[in-house]
Amino acid sequence: MGEFVDKVKGAINDLVGDAKQEVGTRTDNPDLAADGAAQQATGKGQKLKGGIKGALGDKI
C-alpha cells in the first residue's frame, strides 16, 4: 500500500511542480520557478521511494 501512495504523491508533486516552474518562467517570477523545480524534485524522489518500496515489498 505504501508503494502506491508514494507513487501517487510523487506524481502529483511532479505535475504541480512542473506547472509552477512553467508559470514562474513565463511570468518572469524566478521564486515561483524555483519553488516549482524544488517541488518537482520532491515528486521525483517520492516516486523513486515508491518504486524501491515495491521492489523490497514494503520492508522500508
Secondary structure, 3 states (H helix, E strand, C coil): CHHHHHHHHHHHHHHHHHHHHHHHHHCCCHHHHHHHHHHHHHHHHHHHHHHHHHHHCCCC
